[in-house]
Amino acid sequence: MHQRQMILLAVAVLHAAGPACGDGCYFPYLLKTGKATDLVSSPKQEAVLIADEPDVRVILRTHFTAGPEDLAWVVPIPAKPSEIGPGPDVFGDLNDATAPLFTILSPRPFGLHLKCGCGAGGPTYETVDRTVVVEAARTAGIFKYVVLSARDTGALEDWLDSHHYAVPDGAADVMERYVQAGWYWLAMRVRPDKAREPTLAPHPVTYTYQAENLTYPMVISRLSAAAQNEIVLYVLSRRRWRCTNWANMTMDELTGDRLVADDTSPSGTTYEALFAAETARQKHHLFVTEFARDIDNVAMRDILDKLVGRDRAVPSYLTRLRAIMPPGAMDRDVELAAMGRWAPDVTNRLDIYPQSTSQASVTGVVAPLLWMPTLLWTGAALIRRRRRAAGAGLIALACVILTMF
């Protein structure tokens, strides 16, 4: 083979190897992966808000520490709810698909490495006062619920107490804001026949209401909040959403160039520590957007089907917002708004490199590349001296080494 043909062969081999290298000049190899699934060990709240104006469908799950015999759950709602029932078991799938996922990589050093349905029946209740009206009373899976409207906070407290919903101290001030705003109340208890079961995990509850604005009730939560609480909100709509009365950040803005590996954390990174530090700096009024994209695709279609069925006319853009806070920070409800049409997607996947390998990375990549001109020149010289086999071998070796980065 002539010298020119051999050099063209080398160029062709390098060109063929190019796409496999992506944007970089080396192939990193995987050390491990980590997922930031839980930020605190205490109970958390999870909700899906499906906003398709003017309808808002909510799928709500709260993690409880009390036993099922003591469980009573009261949720304020901006408008009279309908279609109340057990919600789909979707939060595990949502968390798996959208929780921050970190791939911890290390550059490959130089060298070859060859080694339940909703029942129509239910108990009836009498009102203590006409300022409290029982709008509906039925069952939803393991829950027995009533929908209340109230024009007086004291009367609402009396009704809840008389029907064995123990109202905690200090509840009146919190409840007053919702009563004055004309919100409704969804009061739930575990059905007596279910409360006697040895183990019980409350399933999500779903309901629908109509409203112009999207609000998640937070102030009511401080009455039964743990020392630290995790809030995860999913908004399914036609575009990305953000919180309007709390600080907002994306994962990239939160981590910047400060994210490093940390073997002591659940995610294997410093993400949890950065989240906690920035939350404290924002006085615990911070929501981080950890995922935002259209989920009408093959990878997430099963989740979309659980949320909205197979009707592709419904919204399919999912935003995941997460916060951690003590009870004292629950001083306002979460107000949400859609962002502009061109708001960028947010990925929940980040690649990082351990700090200890950064210097080795540079040395391991640059040093071998310095030998490339010498190998190619020597190979060409050998071909000119009619030692074609040896020359071709050197050029091929140079090509193989390049494909390793």
C-alpha positions as CSV (number, residue, x, y, z in Angstrom):
1,M,0.0,0.0,0.0
2,H,1.4,3.4,-0.9
3,Q,2.2,6.0,1.7
4,R,-0.6,8.3,0.6
5,Q,-3.1,5.4,0.8
6,M,-1.9,4.6,4.3
7,I,-2.3,8.1,5.6
8,L,-5.8,8.3,4.0
9,L,-6.6,5.0,5.8
10,A,-5.5,6.6,9.1
11,V,-7.7,9.6,8.5
12,A,-10.6,7.3,7.7
13,V,-10.1,5.3,10.9
14,L,-10.0,8.4,13.0
15,H,-13.1,9.8,11.3
16,A,-15.0,6.6,12.0
17,A,-13.9,6.7,15.6
18,G,-15.0,10.3,16.0
19,P,-18.7,9.9,16.7
20,A,-18.0,7.4,19.5
21,C,-16.1,10.0,21.4
22,G,-19.0,12.4,21.6
23,D,-18.1,16.0,22.5
24,G,-15.1,15.0,24.6
25,C,-11.7,13.5,23.8
26,Y,-11.9,10.6,26.2
27,F,-14.4,7.9,27.4
28,P,-15.1,8.2,31.1
29,Y,-16.0,5.1,33.0
30,L,-18.7,4.7,35.6
31,L,-17.7,4.7,39.2
32,K,-21.3,4.6,40.6
33,T,-24.7,6.3,40.5
34,G,-26.7,7.9,43.3
35,K,-30.2,9.2,43.5
36,A,-31.5,12.0,45.8
37,T,-34.8,10.3,46.7
38,D,-35.3,11.7,50.3
39,L,-33.8,14.8,51.8
40,V,-35.2,14.4,55.3
41,S,-36.1,11.3,57.3
42,S,-39.4,12.8,58.7
43,P,-42.7,12.6,56.9
44,K,-43.2,14.3,53.6
45,Q,-46.1,15.5,51.4
46,E,-46.4,14.6,47.8
47,A,-49.0,16.0,45.4
48,V,-49.7,15.9,41.6
49,L,-51.6,19.0,40.4
50,I,-53.1,18.4,36.9
51,A,-53.9,21.9,35.6
52,D,-56.2,22.0,32.6
53,E,-58.0,25.3,33.0
54,P,-60.4,25.7,34.6
55,D,-60.2,22.2,36.1
56,V,-57.6,21.2,38.7
57,R,-57.2,17.6,39.6
58,V,-55.2,16.8,42.7
59,I,-53.6,13.5,43.6
60,L,-52.4,13.8,47.2
61,R,-50.3,11.5,49.5
62,T,-49.1,12.3,52.9
63,H,-46.8,10.2,55.0
64,F,-48.0,9.7,58.6
65,T,-46.2,8.7,61.7
66,A,-49.2,8.0,63.9
67,G,-51.0,4.7,63.7
68,P,-54.0,4.2,61.5
69,E,-56.4,4.2,64.6
70,D,-55.4,7.9,65.2
71,L,-55.4,9.0,61.6
72,A,-57.6,12.0,60.7
73,W,-56.8,14.1,57.7
74,V,-58.2,17.5,56.9
75,V,-57.4,19.3,53.7
76,P,-58.6,22.8,52.7
77,I,-59.6,23.2,49.0
78,P,-60.1,26.5,47.2
79,A,-63.4,25.4,45.6
80,K,-66.0,22.7,46.2
81,P,-64.3,19.3,45.3
82,S,-65.8,16.6,43.1
83,E,-64.7,13.2,41.8
84,I,-63.2,12.3,45.2
85,G,-61.8,8.8,45.3
86,P,-58.7,6.7,45.9
87,G,-55.8,8.0,43.7
88,P,-53.5,6.0,41.5
89,D,-50.4,4.5,43.0
90,V,-48.1,6.7,40.9
91,F,-45.7,8.4,43.3
92,G,-43.1,5.7,43.4
93,D,-42.9,5.7,39.6
94,L,-42.8,9.5,39.5
95,N,-40.0,9.6,42.1
96,D,-38.0,6.9,40.2
97,A,-38.3,8.9,36.9
98,T,-37.7,12.5,38.2
99,A,-35.7,12.4,41.4
100,P,-32.1,13.8,40.9
101,L,-29.9,11.1,39.5
102,F,-26.1,11.6,39.7
103,T,-23.6,9.6,37.7
104,I,-20.2,9.8,39.3
105,L,-17.6,9.3,36.6
106,S,-13.8,8.9,36.5
107,P,-11.7,9.6,33.4
108,R,-10.2,6.5,31.9
109,P,-6.5,6.7,32.5
110,F,-4.2,6.0,29.6
111,G,-3.7,2.5,28.6
112,L,-5.6,-0.6,27.5
113,H,-8.1,-1.8,30.1
114,L,-9.3,-5.1,28.8
115,K,-10.5,-6.5,32.1
116,C,-59.9,0.9,45.3
117,G,-63.2,2.2,43.9
118,C,-65.2,5.1,45.5
119,G,-68.5,3.8,47.1
120,A,-71.7,5.8,46.8
121,G,-72.8,4.9,50.3
122,G,-71.5,6.2,53.6
123,P,-72.6,7.6,57.0
124,T,-74.6,10.8,57.3
125,Y,-73.9,13.6,59.6
126,E,-75.8,16.4,61.3
127,T,-74.4,19.8,61.3
128,V,-73.7,21.6,64.6
129,D,-74.6,24.9,63.1
130,R,-75.8,26.0,59.6
131,T,-72.6,28.0,59.3
132,V,-71.0,24.5,58.7
133,V,-72.6,22.5,55.9
134,V,-71.9,18.9,55.0
135,E,-71.7,19.0,51.3
136,A,-71.0,15.3,50.8
137,A,-70.3,12.2,52.9
138,R,-68.9,9.0,51.3
139,T,-66.0,6.6,51.2
140,A,-62.9,6.6,49.1
141,G,-60.9,3.4,49.4
142,I,-59.8,3.0,53.0
143,F,-61.0,6.5,53.9
144,K,-64.4,7.7,55.1
145,Y,-64.7,11.4,54.1
146,V,-66.9,14.4,54.4
147,V,-66.8,17.7,52.4
148,L,-67.6,20.7,54.5
149,S,-68.2,24.4,53.8
150,A,-67.9,26.8,56.7
151,R,-68.6,30.5,57.3
152,D,-67.4,30.6,60.9
153,T,-64.1,29.2,62.3
154,G,-65.5,28.5,65.7
155,A,-68.4,26.5,64.3
156,L,-66.0,24.5,62.1
157,E,-63.8,23.7,65.1
158,D,-66.9,22.6,67.1
159,W,-68.1,20.3,64.2
160,L,-64.6,18.7,63.9
161,D,-64.4,18.2,67.6
162,S,-67.9,16.7,67.9
163,H,-67.1,14.2,65.1
164,H,-63.8,13.1,66.7
165,Y,-61.4,15.1,64.6
166,A,-59.2,16.4,67.4
167,V,-58.3,20.0,66.5
168,P,-54.8,20.9,67.7
169,D,-54.1,24.0,69.8
170,G,-53.5,27.1,67.7
171,A,-55.6,25.8,64.8
172,A,-58.1,28.6,64.9
173,D,-55.7,31.2,63.5
174,V,-54.7,28.9,60.7
175,M,-58.2,27.8,59.8
176,E,-59.5,31.4,59.8
177,R,-57.6,32.4,56.7
178,Y,-59.1,29.5,54.7
179,V,-62.6,30.2,56.1
180,Q,-62.4,33.9,55.2
181,A,-61.3,33.0,51.7
182,G,-64.3,30.6,51.2
183,W,-62.3,27.4,50.9
184,Y,-63.9,24.0,51.4
185,W,-62.7,21.3,53.7
186,L,-62.1,17.6,52.9
187,A,-62.1,15.7,56.2
188,M,-61.0,12.1,56.1
189,R,-60.7,9.2,58.6
190,V,-59.6,5.6,58.1
191,R,-62.6,3.4,58.0
192,P,-63.1,1.5,61.2
193,D,-63.0,-1.9,59.5
194,K,-59.6,-1.0,57.9
195,A,-58.2,0.6,61.0
196,R,-58.2,-2.8,62.7
197,E,-55.8,-4.3,60.2
198,P,-52.3,-5.0,61.5
199,T,-50.6,-3.0,58.8
200,L,-51.9,-0.2,56.7
201,A,-50.3,2.3,54.3
202,P,-52.7,5.1,53.3
203,H,-53.1,5.3,49.6
204,P,-53.2,8.6,47.6
205,V,-56.5,10.5,47.5
206,T,-57.7,12.3,44.4
207,Y,-60.2,15.1,43.9
208,T,-61.1,17.8,41.3
209,Y,-62.1,21.4,41.6
210,Q,-62.3,24.5,39.5
211,A,-60.1,27.6,40.1
212,E,-58.3,30.3,38.1
213,N,-55.1,30.1,40.2
214,L,-53.1,27.1,41.3
215,T,-52.5,27.0,45.1
216,Y,-51.1,24.3,47.4
217,P,-52.3,24.7,51.0
218,M,-49.2,24.9,53.2
219,V,-50.2,26.8,56.3
220,I,-52.5,24.1,57.5
221,S,-49.6,21.6,57.4
222,R,-47.7,23.3,60.2
223,L,-50.3,22.2,62.7
224,S,-49.0,18.6,62.4
225,A,-45.6,19.1,60.9
226,A,-42.4,17.3,61.9
227,A,-39.2,19.1,62.8
228,Q,-38.2,19.0,59.1
229,N,-40.6,18.3,56.3
230,E,-40.2,17.5,52.6
231,I,-42.6,18.8,50.1
232,V,-42.7,17.4,46.5
233,L,-45.1,18.9,44.1
234,Y,-45.7,17.7,40.5
235,V,-47.5,20.0,38.1
236,L,-48.8,18.4,34.9
237,S,-49.9,21.1,32.5
238,R,-49.0,22.4,29.0
239,R,-45.7,24.1,30.1
240,R,-43.3,24.5,32.9
241,W,-44.4,25.9,36.3
242,R,-42.8,27.8,39.1
243,C,-43.6,29.1,42.6
244,T,-44.4,32.8,42.6
245,N,-44.2,33.6,46.4
246,W,-41.1,31.5,47.3
247,A,-37.6,31.6,45.9
248,N,-37.0,29.3,42.9
249,M,-33.9,27.6,41.6
250,T,-33.1,24.8,39.2
251,M,-30.8,21.9,40.0
252,D,-28.1,23.5,37.8
253,E,-28.4,26.8,39.6
254,L,-28.3,25.1,43.0
255,T,-25.2,23.0,42.3
256,G,-23.2,25.2,39.9
257,D,-19.6,24.0,40.0
258,R,-19.9,23.1,43.7
259,L,-21.3,19.5,43.4
260,V,-18.7,16.9,44.2
261,A,-18.7,13.2,45.2
262,D,-19.6,12.4,48.9
263,D,-19.7,8.7,49.9
264,T,-21.5,9.5,53.1
265,S,-24.7,10.9,51.5
266,P,-27.6,8.9,50.0
267,S,-27.0,10.3,46.5
268,G,-23.2,9.8,46.7
269,T,-22.8,13.6,46.2
270,T,-23.0,16.8,48.2
271,Y,-26.5,17.6,46.6
272,E,-28.3,17.1,49.9
273,A,-25.9,19.4,51.8
274,L,-26.1,22.1,49.0
275,F,-29.9,21.8,49.1
276,A,-30.1,22.3,52.9
277,A,-27.5,25.1,52.9
278,E,-29.3,27.1,50.1
279,T,-32.7,26.5,51.8
280,A,-31.4,27.9,55.0
281,R,-29.9,30.9,53.2
282,Q,-33.4,31.6,51.7
283,K,-34.9,31.4,55.2
284,H,-36.5,28.0,54.2
285,H,-38.6,29.5,51.4
286,L,-37.1,27.8,48.4
287,F,-38.4,25.4,45.8
288,V,-35.9,23.7,43.6
289,T,-37.1,22.5,40.1
290,E,-35.6,19.1,39.7
291,F,-37.3,18.0,36.5
292,A,-39.3,19.7,33.7
293,R,-40.2,18.2,30.4
294,D,-42.9,16.7,28.3
295,I,-43.5,13.1,29.3
296,D,-45.6,12.0,26.4
297,N,-42.8,9.7,25.3
298,V,-42.0,6.0,25.3
299,A,-40.0,6.2,28.5
300,M,-42.7,7.8,30.7
301,R,-45.9,6.9,28.9
302,D,-46.9,4.4,31.6
303,I,-46.7,7.2,34.2
304,L,-48.8,9.5,32.0
305,D,-51.4,6.8,31.5
306,K,-51.7,6.4,35.3
307,L,-52.2,10.1,35.7
308,V,-54.6,10.9,32.9
309,G,-55.5,7.7,31.1
310,R,-54.9,7.3,27.4
311,D,-56.5,10.7,26.4
312,R,-53.6,12.4,24.5
313,A,-55.6,15.7,24.4
314,V,-54.7,16.3,28.1
315,P,-51.6,18.2,29.2
316,S,-48.4,16.2,29.4
317,Y,-45.7,18.6,30.5
318,L,-44.5,17.6,34.0
319,T,-42.7,19.9,36.5
320,R,-41.2,18.6,39.7
321,L,-40.7,21.1,42.5
322,R,-39.1,20.2,45.9
323,A,-38.6,22.0,49.2
324,I,-37.6,21.2,52.8
325,M,-38.8,23.3,55.7
326,P,-39.5,23.4,59.5
327,P,-43.0,24.2,60.7
328,G,-42.1,27.9,61.2
329,A,-41.5,28.3,57.5
330,M,-45.0,27.1,56.6
331,D,-46.3,30.7,56.9
332,R,-47.8,31.0,53.4
333,D,-49.6,28.8,50.9
334,V,-47.7,27.8,47.8
335,E,-48.8,29.9,44.8
336,L,-47.9,28.5,41.4
337,A,-47.9,30.0,37.9
338,A,-47.1,28.8,34.4
339,M,-43.8,30.0,32.9
340,G,-43.4,31.3,29.3
341,R,-43.7,29.0,26.4
342,W,-40.0,29.0,25.8
343,A,-38.9,28.2,29.4
344,P,-36.2,25.6,29.0
345,D,-36.5,22.0,30.1
346,V,-34.8,20.9,33.3
347,T,-33.0,17.5,33.5
348,N,-32.7,15.5,36.6
349,R,-29.5,13.8,35.5
350,L,-26.0,15.2,36.2
351,D,-22.6,13.7,35.7
352,I,-19.8,14.7,38.1
353,Y,-16.2,13.8,38.6
354,P,-14.5,13.1,42.0
355,Q,-12.2,16.0,42.9
356,S,-9.3,13.6,43.5
357,T,-9.2,12.5,39.9
358,S,-9.3,15.9,38.3
359,Q,-5.6,16.4,38.0
360,A,-5.1,12.8,36.9
361,S,-7.7,13.4,34.2
362,V,-5.7,16.2,32.6
363,T,-2.5,14.3,32.7
364,G,-4.0,11.0,31.5
365,V,-5.6,12.7,28.5
366,V,-2.9,15.1,27.4
367,A,0.2,13.0,27.8
368,P,-0.8,10.2,25.4
369,L,-1.9,12.7,22.8
370,L,1.6,14.2,22.7
371,W,2.8,10.9,21.2
372,M,0.4,10.9,18.3
373,P,2.5,13.0,15.8
374,T,5.6,10.9,16.6
375,L,3.8,7.6,16.0
376,L,2.2,8.9,12.7
377,W,5.5,10.4,11.5
378,T,7.5,7.2,12.3
379,G,4.9,5.0,10.6
380,A,5.1,7.1,7.5
381,A,8.9,7.0,7.5
382,L,8.8,3.2,7.8
383,I,6.5,3.0,4.8
384,R,8.8,5.2,2.7
385,R,11.6,2.7,3.5
386,R,9.5,-0.1,2.3
387,R,8.8,-1.5,5.8
388,R,5.1,-1.2,5.1
389,A,3.9,-3.7,7.7
390,A,5.8,-2.0,10.6
391,G,4.6,1.4,9.4
392,A,1.0,0.4,9.1
393,G,1.2,-1.2,12.5
394,L,2.3,2.1,14.1
395,I,-0.4,4.1,12.4
396,A,-3.0,1.6,13.4
397,L,-1.7,1.8,17.0
398,A,-2.1,5.6,17.0
399,C,-5.7,5.2,15.8
400,V,-6.5,2.6,18.5
401,I,-5.1,4.8,21.2
402,L,-7.1,7.8,20.1
403,T,-10.3,5.8,20.3
404,M,-9.6,5.1,23.9
405,F,-10.2,8.7,25.0
